[in-house]
Amino acid sequence: MERRVANKDAVKRSAIRSTKASAQLERRTVPTGFVRSERVSQFLVERRQRG
């Protein structure tokens, strides 16, 4: 089998596909159209400010 050279874009696309597939298998996907509640959004803002 001949060795192939992959460019950075191909590797990045592959990593994205792999991450999405892994999330689906672990049931960690967010449905299309999902909107976070105001309370959760505020919690995330506060959490980002601490770190």
Secondary structure as the mmCIF struct_conf table of DSSP 4:
data_model
#
loop_
_struct_conf.conf_type_id
_struct_conf.id
_struct_conf.beg_label_comp_id
_struct_conf.beg_label_asym_id
_struct_conf.beg_label_seq_id
_struct_conf.end_label_comp_id
_struct_conf.end_label_asym_id
_struct_conf.end_label_seq_id
HELX_RH_AL_P HELX_RH_AL_P1 LYS A 8 LEU A 25
TURN_TY1_P TURN_TY1_P1 GLU A 26 ARG A 27
TURN_TY1_P TURN_TY1_P2 THR A 32 GLY A 33
HELX_RH_AL_P HELX_RH_AL_P2 GLU A 38 ARG A 50
#
